Amino acid sequence: MQFYRLAPGARFEFNGRQFQKIAMSMAVNADRIGTVFQGATEVTPIGEPLLLSEAEAEKWKPFDWEHWADHLRPAPGQG
């Protein structure tokens, strides 16, 4: 699951360590040390995941760099 989909308060695991999301781009570990996470980072929820609503998650969805120029190409038959 991508980090951006989790709601603040959600617990998850990353690289064998457990974290709790405290902001849209930040989480803390058991030692209360903060870590910045990119939205597209793959994490594993612990237990039932606490998720943002679909509408809220869409606001935080990471930019799709792989397909960024697709909208610049003319549609078939338009150019």
N, C-alpha and C positions, 0 to 999 in steps of 0.2 A: 504494500500500500504506500502511496506517496504521502510524504509528511504534510503537505498542504491540506489534505483532506481531513486530518485529525483536528478536533476542537481543542482549545486550551483546557488543560486538566487531564487529557488523555495520556495513558501510560503506554510506552512502546519500548522495543528493544532495537538497538543498532550496534553492530560490531560487537555483539556479546555483552553489551552494557545496557542497563535499564535507565530510562529517562521519563520525565513527565513534561509535556508541552506546557509552557507558561505564556507564550505569545505566538503570533503567527510565524515567526522565524526563529524562535528560541525555545530551548528546553533545558532542564537541569537534571543532573544525575543524583544518585543517592547522597553524594557529598555536598550537594547544593552548588555544584560548579556548573555555570551556564555554558551552553554550547549553541552556536548559531547553525541552523539547518537551512539548506536550500529547499524550496518547495518540492522539487522533483525527487529528492532523496527517498530511496526505498527503505521503509522501516517495517517492523513487525509489531502490530498491536499486541498488547498484553490483555488477555480476557476479551470481553465484548468491547469493540472499539467505540470510543466516544467521537462521533463525526460531526462535522459542520453540515448544515443543510445544503442541498444541491445548489441553491441560489448563492449562498455565501461562499461555498467552495469555488464556484465559477469565478468569483471576484479575485481569488487568490491563485488560480490555476497558472502554473508556470508558462512562460512564453515558449511556443513551439519553434525553436530555432531551425529544426530540420525542414520545416515547411514554410518558413517565413515569407518566401517570395512567391508562393503559389497564387496569392491574390493579385500579383502583378502581371501574371500571364493572362492574355486575352482568352476568354471562353471560346470554345470551338465555334467557328463561323463568325467570330467578331474581330478578326484581325489578322 
